[in-house]
Each structure stands twice: as C-alpha cells, then as structure tokens.
Amino acid sequence: MKIVADENMPYVEALFADLGEVVMVDGRTLIQAQVKDADVLLVRSVTKVNKSLLDGCDRLSFVGSATIGMDHLDLDYLKRRGIFCTNAPGCNAVAVGEYAFNAMLELARRFHSPLKNKTVGIVGAGNTGTALQHCLQAYGVKTLLNDPLLEASGDEREFVSLEELIERCDVISLHVPLTRDGEHPTHYLFDQARLNTLAEGTWLLNCCRGEVIDNHALIQVKQVREDLKLVLDVWEGEPEPMAELVPLVEIATPHIAGYSLEGKARGTFMLYLALMAQLGREVDKSLSSLLPPLWSHQLSPLSVPDERALLSLVRLVYDLRDDDELFRQRFQNNKGFDLMRKNHKHRREFSALMLANAAGSDVDWLFELGFSGVGL
C-alpha cells in the first residue's frame, strides 16, 4: 500500500508506516504524477482534491483530510469514482476556540477594555464556535449565537439573527464554513454594507475562512474607522494576503488558529482510525501515546486575581504575540505564509498545563476553561 501525505501533518509515520510505504509531499504544490500510484491520500485544506488532481489515479481508494472544512474536496467527483472520503470534524476545535479567547484577552489588555464586561457574538455554532463559547462561559462572559442552519435543524440552544447579534455585541467572532450556495451562503457574509453596520468599537475576529469577509471592503472600512479592532488568522487570497490590510489588523497570523499540537495530532489520528475501519483492521495505537507529557505549574487562588493575571497564565501555554510579530516580518517573503505554517512551533492547548495546589472553588473555573489539575 502506498500512502501519500501532506508533509505538514504530524505523526503520519508513527501512525501509518506499519500499513505500507509513506511518501510525504508539499500539499500546496501536489500534482497528479505524485498521486498516480497511491492507494491512500492524506491532505489538508491547501490541497484541492478534484478531477484535475486525481484523473487517472486508478489505485486510489481513500482520501482523508485532517481538517474541519471540506470545501477543498470535490465530493461529487469522489463519490462518482467510488473513492471513500473522510475528514476530521472537531479535531482542532479546542485550539481554535482557545486562540480566539486568547486574542480577546490580548485586545482587552492592549486597549484597557476588560473582556469580562463585554458581550461576544459567535457566528457559526459548530465545533469551533462551541469551543469558544465554552471558554467564554467558563470565564463568565455573556455570549450570543447565530447559526441559521443549526437553528433550523432543531439545535436547542438559543440563537439570534445576525442583525441582532451585530447590534447587541461588542465582540464578533466568525466560525462558519465557506459556502457560496444555498439559503445562507457565507462567502462575503461580511461585505462592505454589513461591515458598515458594526457598532463603534467592535472587535471582529475571523478564524474560519478568509473569504467570509470581503477583504477589499475591510480595507476601505478600516481606513476610515480606527475604532474597529481586527483579529485575522485567515485571509482572502491565501497564501498571499493583501499587503495593505495587514497593518490595519491588531493581531495577524497565517491560518494557524487550529495549529495546536493536540489539534494536529487529533486530526491525523482521526484519519488513522477511519482508514483502519475501512481496512477492517484492529486499532493498535493511541492518541495519548503520541503527545509529550504535561507541564506543571504551581498555582494558588490568589495568583489569578484578575484578567491581567489570567492573560499571563494563558501566555505560559501560548503567547500569541510571537506569531503576530513573525507574520508581519515574513508574510511578504517568498512562500513566507506557507513556511510559517510549516515551521510553526509546537503550540499546546490549555490542557497541557497542569495546575498543582489549585484545589478549591475559587479556581474551578480555570479547569472549566481547559487547564488540567491534579486529581482531575
């Protein structure tokens, strides 16, 4: 069996080498010749999997994408070919939720405007939006949800219209898939008209797909509205963001919101489970065995007295400012965007930090937020 996999997927060798020959490739530049004799193809969102790539690849029987979204996969074509296709829904949800929460804490510190006093609107209440809501609720922040598809499906949570969310919220975080068709398309969901309706001082975060916001319109609006504060992890035209937009953004990163070590490992592991099921073979590896051990940090209830101290604790796990600084230095370099993703340091999730000597109701909310604790 030949397994072709994106070189930026971790633990591929550890999980798949027992099954056959593993060949690592650049997913951004993958061509048909590299897949010609493959049985299994493992990709990320940078690879367009369609007829152009797979025509003539007669041995291929399994395509797995270590991503939440599937807009880069031609599902109709794969179905017609009889090629089994799967993705990894929720694999990096915790990472994306923690990234957005982290970014909000950074903005709160930078602009002396406490997050706990704000109302946060979450557009898209699937896996990543729900993970963000979990963080915010653990910290005691009020949230509003907008997701017409989930609302129509019978989801029992309370939802509001997008217009009401924009009107009532101080912070808006986007967590929708990119769709161009249907009753509720998300392509340019925030166009110039909608951007102009944002209340004064709104914080707008995009951690899903760049084209959910019209970036040309965003430049025009931001140039005349310094009150709007932007966090962009995704960009229209990736891997070449509009250079004039970057200086207008408070926190800028190269599509790495979901790039925690746990999230990436979880995505690869989910594909491993799916392939083993397809092959009818018994699973003989575990996710926990792949990850490094937890860190330990001594903590007392008095050591997290306010939001500033919480941000310091969060920075112990992941300091978002480092990626923002690196992005501004390198995004215009040759292949700078993709190289930053490829070489991204091993960012961990809150759960990697074990808080010792922290028992007691005064800090239980930290465990709800995701940090580990002795005996938990």
C-alpha positions as CSV (number, residue, x, y, z in Angstrom):
1,M,0.0,0.0,0.0
2,K,1.3,3.5,-0.9
3,I,0.2,6.4,1.3
4,V,0.8,9.9,0.1
5,A,0.5,12.5,2.8
6,D,1.0,16.3,3.3
7,E,4.4,16.9,4.9
8,N,2.9,19.3,7.5
9,M,0.7,16.6,9.0
10,P,2.4,15.3,12.3
11,Y,2.7,11.7,13.3
12,V,1.9,10.3,9.9
13,E,4.9,8.0,10.0
14,A,4.1,6.9,13.6
15,L,0.6,6.0,12.7
16,F,0.7,4.8,9.1
17,A,4.2,3.3,8.5
18,D,3.0,-0.1,9.6
19,L,0.4,-0.1,6.8
20,G,2.8,0.5,3.8
21,E,5.1,3.0,2.1
22,V,4.6,6.6,3.3
23,V,5.5,9.4,1.0
24,M,5.4,13.0,2.3
25,V,4.7,15.8,-0.2
26,D,4.1,19.5,-0.3
27,G,0.3,19.7,-0.2
28,R,0.2,23.2,-1.8
29,T,2.0,22.1,-5.0
30,L,0.9,18.5,-5.2
31,I,0.4,17.3,-8.8
32,Q,-1.2,14.3,-10.4
33,A,2.0,12.4,-11.0
34,Q,2.7,12.3,-7.3
35,V,-0.6,10.6,-6.6
36,K,-0.6,8.3,-9.7
37,D,0.1,5.1,-7.9
38,A,-1.2,6.0,-4.4
39,D,-3.8,3.9,-2.6
40,V,-4.3,6.5,0.2
41,L,-4.1,10.3,0.0
42,L,-3.9,12.4,3.2
43,V,-4.3,16.2,2.8
44,R,-5.0,19.5,4.5
45,S,-7.1,22.4,3.3
46,V,-4.3,23.7,1.0
47,T,-4.8,20.8,-1.5
48,K,-7.6,20.9,-4.0
49,V,-8.7,17.3,-4.4
50,N,-10.6,17.1,-7.7
51,K,-10.6,15.6,-11.2
52,S,-7.6,17.6,-12.2
53,L,-5.5,16.1,-9.4
54,L,-7.0,12.5,-9.4
55,D,-7.8,11.8,-13.1
56,G,-6.0,8.5,-13.9
57,C,-5.2,7.7,-10.3
58,D,-6.9,4.3,-10.6
59,R,-5.5,2.7,-7.4
60,L,-6.7,5.5,-5.1
61,S,-9.4,4.2,-2.7
62,F,-9.2,6.5,0.3
63,V,-8.9,10.3,0.7
64,G,-8.6,11.8,4.2
65,S,-8.4,15.5,5.1
66,A,-7.1,16.4,8.5
67,T,-9.4,19.4,8.6
68,I,-12.9,20.5,9.7
69,G,-13.9,22.1,6.4
70,M,-14.3,20.1,3.2
71,D,-14.7,23.0,0.7
72,H,-11.3,21.9,-0.9
73,L,-12.7,18.5,-1.7
74,D,-14.8,17.7,-4.8
75,L,-17.2,15.4,-3.0
76,D,-19.4,14.7,-6.0
77,Y,-16.3,13.6,-8.1
78,L,-15.0,11.4,-5.3
79,K,-18.4,9.8,-4.9
80,R,-18.7,9.1,-8.7
81,R,-15.3,7.5,-8.6
82,G,-16.2,5.4,-5.6
83,I,-13.3,6.8,-3.5
84,F,-14.0,6.8,0.2
85,C,-13.6,10.3,1.6
86,T,-13.5,11.5,5.2
87,N,-12.3,14.5,7.2
88,A,-11.6,15.3,10.9
89,P,-14.6,17.3,12.2
90,G,-13.8,18.9,15.6
91,C,-10.1,17.9,15.5
92,N,-8.9,21.4,16.1
93,A,-12.0,22.9,17.7
94,V,-10.4,23.4,21.1
95,A,-7.3,25.0,19.5
96,V,-9.4,27.5,17.5
97,G,-11.7,28.3,20.5
98,E,-8.6,28.9,22.7
99,Y,-6.9,31.0,20.0
100,A,-10.0,33.3,19.8
101,F,-10.3,33.6,23.6
102,N,-6.6,34.3,23.8
103,A,-6.8,37.0,21.2
104,M,-9.7,38.7,23.0
105,L,-7.6,38.7,26.2
106,E,-4.8,40.3,24.3
107,L,-7.1,43.0,22.9
108,A,-8.6,43.6,26.3
109,R,-5.1,44.2,27.8
110,R,-3.9,46.4,24.8
111,F,-6.9,48.7,24.8
112,H,-7.7,48.6,28.6
113,S,-11.2,47.3,28.0
114,P,-11.9,44.1,30.1
115,L,-13.3,41.2,28.2
116,K,-15.5,40.1,31.1
117,N,-17.6,43.3,30.7
118,K,-18.4,42.5,27.0
119,T,-21.0,40.6,25.1
120,V,-19.4,38.2,22.5
121,G,-21.3,37.2,19.4
122,I,-20.3,33.9,17.8
123,V,-21.3,33.5,14.2
124,G,-21.3,29.7,13.5
125,A,-22.1,27.5,16.4
126,G,-20.5,24.2,15.2
127,N,-17.4,22.7,16.8
128,T,-15.1,25.7,16.9
129,G,-17.8,28.2,17.8
130,T,-19.0,25.9,20.6
131,A,-15.4,25.6,21.8
132,L,-15.1,29.3,22.0
133,Q,-18.4,29.6,23.8
134,H,-17.2,27.1,26.3
135,C,-14.1,29.2,27.1
136,L,-16.1,32.4,27.4
137,Q,-18.8,30.9,29.6
138,A,-16.2,29.4,31.9
139,Y,-14.8,32.9,32.4
140,G,-18.3,34.3,32.9
141,V,-18.6,36.3,29.6
142,K,-22.0,36.6,28.0
143,T,-22.4,35.1,24.5
144,L,-24.9,35.2,21.7
145,L,-25.1,32.6,18.9
146,N,-26.0,33.0,15.3
147,D,-26.3,29.9,13.1
148,P,-29.5,29.6,11.0
149,L,-28.6,26.1,9.8
150,L,-28.2,24.7,13.3
151,E,-31.3,26.6,14.4
152,A,-33.4,25.1,11.6
153,S,-32.0,21.6,12.4
154,G,-33.6,21.7,15.9
155,D,-30.5,22.6,18.0
156,E,-32.0,23.5,21.3
157,R,-29.6,26.4,22.1
158,E,-30.9,29.9,21.9
159,F,-30.0,31.7,18.6
160,V,-30.4,35.3,17.4
161,S,-30.4,36.8,13.9
162,L,-27.1,38.1,12.5
163,E,-28.5,41.6,12.5
164,E,-29.4,41.3,16.2
165,L,-26.0,39.9,17.1
166,I,-24.2,42.8,15.4
167,E,-26.4,45.3,17.2
168,R,-26.0,43.8,20.7
169,C,-22.4,42.5,20.7
170,D,-19.1,44.2,21.5
171,V,-17.1,41.4,20.0
172,I,-17.9,39.2,16.9
173,S,-16.0,36.0,16.2
174,L,-16.6,34.1,12.9
175,H,-16.6,30.3,12.8
176,V,-18.6,29.3,9.7
177,P,-17.6,27.1,6.8
178,L,-17.1,28.8,3.4
179,T,-20.2,28.3,1.2
180,R,-21.4,30.0,-1.9
181,D,-24.8,28.4,-2.5
182,G,-27.9,27.6,-0.5
183,E,-30.2,29.7,1.6
184,H,-27.4,31.0,3.8
185,P,-24.1,31.4,1.9
186,T,-21.2,32.6,3.9
187,H,-19.0,33.9,1.0
188,Y,-18.6,37.7,1.7
189,L,-21.0,37.3,4.6
190,F,-19.4,40.4,5.9
191,D,-19.4,42.6,2.8
192,Q,-19.0,46.4,2.8
193,A,-22.6,47.0,3.7
194,R,-22.5,44.7,6.7
195,L,-19.1,46.0,7.8
196,N,-20.5,49.5,7.9
197,T,-23.2,48.4,10.3
198,L,-20.7,47.3,13.0
199,A,-21.1,49.4,16.2
200,E,-18.5,51.7,17.3
201,G,-15.5,50.0,18.9
202,T,-16.5,46.5,17.7
203,W,-13.8,43.8,17.8
204,L,-14.1,41.5,14.8
205,L,-12.3,38.1,14.7
206,N,-12.0,35.7,11.7
207,C,-10.7,32.2,12.4
208,C,-12.6,30.3,9.7
209,R,-12.1,31.2,6.0
210,G,-10.7,34.4,4.6
211,E,-13.4,35.0,2.1
212,V,-16.1,35.1,4.7
213,I,-15.1,38.8,4.9
214,D,-14.6,40.9,1.8
215,N,-11.0,41.9,2.4
216,H,-11.1,44.8,-0.1
217,A,-14.1,46.2,1.7
218,L,-12.5,45.6,5.0
219,I,-9.5,47.8,4.0
220,Q,-11.8,50.6,2.9
221,V,-13.9,50.5,6.1
222,K,-10.9,50.2,8.5
223,Q,-9.1,53.1,6.8
224,V,-11.9,55.4,8.0
225,R,-12.8,53.6,11.2
226,E,-9.9,53.2,13.6
227,D,-12.4,52.3,16.3
228,L,-12.8,48.8,14.8
229,K,-10.3,46.3,16.1
230,L,-9.4,43.3,13.9
231,V,-8.0,39.8,14.5
232,L,-7.4,37.9,11.3
233,D,-6.0,34.4,11.2
234,V,-7.4,33.7,7.7
235,W,-7.1,35.9,4.6
236,E,-8.7,36.3,1.2
237,G,-6.2,35.2,-1.4
238,E,-4.1,32.9,0.9
239,P,-1.2,32.3,0.8
240,E,-0.8,35.9,-0.4
241,P,-2.7,38.3,1.9
242,M,-3.4,41.8,0.8
243,A,-0.3,43.7,2.0
244,E,-2.3,46.9,2.6
245,L,-4.6,45.1,5.0
246,V,-2.0,43.7,7.4
247,P,-1.0,47.0,9.0
248,L,-4.7,47.7,9.7
249,V,-5.1,44.5,11.8
250,E,-4.4,44.3,15.5
251,I,-3.5,40.6,15.6
252,A,-2.4,38.9,12.4
253,T,-1.4,35.2,11.9
254,P,-1.0,32.8,9.0
255,H,-4.0,30.5,9.4
256,I,-2.7,28.7,12.4
257,A,-5.6,29.2,14.9
258,G,-6.1,25.4,14.9
259,Y,-2.4,24.6,14.9
260,S,-2.1,23.2,18.4
261,L,0.0,20.1,18.7
262,E,-3.1,18.4,20.2
263,G,-5.3,19.5,17.4
264,K,-2.9,18.5,14.6
265,A,-2.3,15.1,16.2
266,R,-6.0,14.6,16.7
267,G,-6.7,15.3,13.0
268,T,-4.1,12.7,11.8
269,F,-5.3,10.2,14.4
270,M,-8.9,10.5,13.2
271,L,-7.8,9.7,9.7
272,Y,-5.8,6.7,11.0
273,L,-9.0,5.4,12.8
274,A,-11.0,5.9,9.6
275,L,-8.5,4.0,7.4
276,M,-8.2,1.2,9.9
277,A,-12.0,0.8,9.9
278,Q,-12.0,0.8,6.1
279,L,-9.4,-1.9,6.1
280,G,-11.1,-3.9,8.8
281,R,-8.0,-3.9,10.9
282,E,-7.8,-3.5,14.7
283,V,-6.5,-0.2,16.0
284,D,-3.3,-0.7,17.9
285,K,-2.2,2.9,18.6
286,S,-3.5,5.7,20.8
287,L,-3.5,9.5,20.6
288,S,-2.2,9.9,24.2
289,S,0.9,7.9,23.3
290,L,1.9,10.4,20.6
291,L,1.8,13.6,22.8
292,P,4.5,14.9,25.1
293,P,3.9,14.9,28.8
294,L,2.0,17.8,30.6
295,W,3.8,20.7,32.1
296,S,3.3,21.6,35.8
297,H,2.7,25.0,37.3
298,Q,2.2,25.8,41.0
299,L,-0.9,27.9,41.5
300,S,-2.9,29.3,44.4
301,P,-6.3,31.0,44.1
302,L,-4.7,34.4,44.8
303,S,-2.3,34.0,41.8
304,V,-5.1,34.7,39.3
305,P,-6.8,37.7,40.9
306,D,-7.8,39.5,37.7
307,E,-7.8,39.4,33.9
308,R,-4.3,40.6,33.6
309,A,-3.1,37.6,35.6
310,L,-5.3,35.2,33.5
311,L,-3.6,36.5,30.4
312,S,-0.2,35.9,31.9
313,L,-1.2,32.3,32.6
314,V,-2.5,31.8,29.1
315,R,0.8,33.2,27.7
316,L,2.6,30.4,29.6
317,V,0.9,28.0,27.2
318,Y,0.9,30.1,24.1
319,D,2.0,33.7,23.5
320,L,0.0,34.9,20.5
321,R,2.2,38.0,20.2
322,D,5.1,35.9,18.9
323,D,3.1,34.6,15.9
324,D,1.8,38.1,15.2
325,E,5.3,39.6,15.2
326,L,6.7,36.9,12.9
327,F,3.8,37.2,10.5
328,R,4.4,40.9,10.0
329,Q,8.1,40.3,9.4
330,R,7.7,37.4,6.9
331,F,4.3,37.3,5.2
332,Q,5.7,39.1,2.1
333,N,8.7,36.8,1.8
334,N,8.8,34.2,-0.9
335,K,6.5,31.4,0.3
336,G,6.6,33.2,3.7
337,F,3.0,32.4,4.6
338,D,3.3,28.7,4.0
339,L,6.7,28.4,5.6
340,M,5.4,30.0,8.8
341,R,2.7,27.3,8.8
342,K,5.1,24.5,8.0
343,N,7.6,25.6,10.7
344,H,5.0,26.6,13.3
345,K,6.3,25.9,16.8
346,H,4.7,23.2,18.9
347,R,1.9,25.2,20.4
348,R,-0.1,23.5,23.1
349,E,-3.6,23.7,24.4
350,F,-4.6,24.9,27.9
351,S,-4.9,21.2,28.9
352,A,-1.1,20.8,28.6
353,L,-0.6,22.9,31.7
354,M,-1.3,21.1,34.9
355,L,-2.1,23.4,37.8
356,A,-0.8,22.0,41.0
357,N,-2.0,23.0,44.5
358,A,-5.0,24.6,42.9
359,A,-7.9,22.7,44.5
360,G,-10.8,24.9,45.6
361,S,-13.9,26.5,44.2
362,D,-12.1,29.9,43.7
363,V,-10.2,28.4,40.7
364,D,-12.6,25.7,39.5
365,W,-13.4,28.0,36.5
366,L,-9.8,27.5,35.3
367,F,-10.4,23.8,35.0
368,E,-13.6,24.6,33.1
369,L,-11.6,26.8,30.9
370,G,-9.5,23.7,30.0
371,F,-6.4,23.7,32.2
372,S,-5.5,20.4,33.8
373,G,-5.4,19.8,37.5
374,V,-4.1,17.3,40.0
375,G,-6.7,14.6,40.5
376,L,-8.9,15.8,37.6
